[in-house]
Amino acid sequence: MSHQTQLAYREVLERREHDILSPYAAFSDATVGRLHEEEDDLYRTAFQCDRDRILHCKSFRRLAHKTQVFLAPEGDHYRTRLTHSLEVTQIARDIARPLRLNEDLTEAIGLGHDLGHTPFGHTGERTLSKAIAEFNKQPLEGVGVTQESLIFKHNEQSARIVDLLEKNGRGLNLTREVVDGIVCHTGKQKAMTLEGQIVSLADRIAYVSHDIDDATRAGLLTEEDLPIAPRNVLGNSSSQRIATMVEDVIATSQNSDSIRMSTRVFEAMMELRAFLNEHIYTQSDAKVEEPKANQLIYVLFFYFVQHMEAIPAEYRIHNQDKPEIQVADFIAGMTDRYAIRTFQSIMVPRAWRMGGSL
């Protein structure tokens, strides 16, 4: 196969997008661009390249050992941050396809949206925010109340990972559409592309449905414990609720320049989310271990700001005048079990670790 034929194959894919996709879709040959210019791939579109870079990066693999909601659950079937990301991506693609939007872009954003999550779920995010504020002697009000109140935000950290930290400080050099979708998957910002807006809604659909599933598996609630009003709208099982919400987004967003749910379905979803926040996210046995995780991350942070030489060199390339940011980068990249091992290595005498004896 000649070089010219190889080069033409990517162009065939790009032309196919214009033939098949909606005028509202993001087209890979019209990307805003990357941080650093590079040659086009011979076989893959720009968004396909981004998806593959995320899939093969170290930060993505580490999601397999990062908490979703349940800390150190006893069982093999609870969601991790990795399985959550895969489920979000599949839901998002199921929405993008009938809307004739760009599935490759949707998939890249979905796979990358949680790369910056800390160990131990959102509790790690809140603790790092508190620690950074204390280090800088700044007041921090409302930690844990809203995403906007945090200093350390996992969505911004996800963008930091793909732009700066991956590949030993070189970053993945993704298109701006993917990075924008990653940043805007949570909070009040709206993504520049409909594909990014889809991932934002798919994230909510996934965690509301699957957190109920995990809480049921843990014996913390039953289907009958859920409020009746949203069940009447969305359904009486996780699969029914996902199908209802996905179909509603598709029907409500047809031939539109925005992605949204109908008011009725959105309010039902948010009522379930409020129920989970009251009964699972903040009050239940799922959070029994959170104070320990908070203290662990807090201790690690202030240990490493005093022992910067112990941080791997790849985390000391950027922000050299801000040790608190370098430490946060290092800790945020840890898996749950690596954070625990690191804590043990610096705080627990060797003979006492993992049941050792003198």
Beta strands, then each sheet from edge to edge (+ up, - down):
end
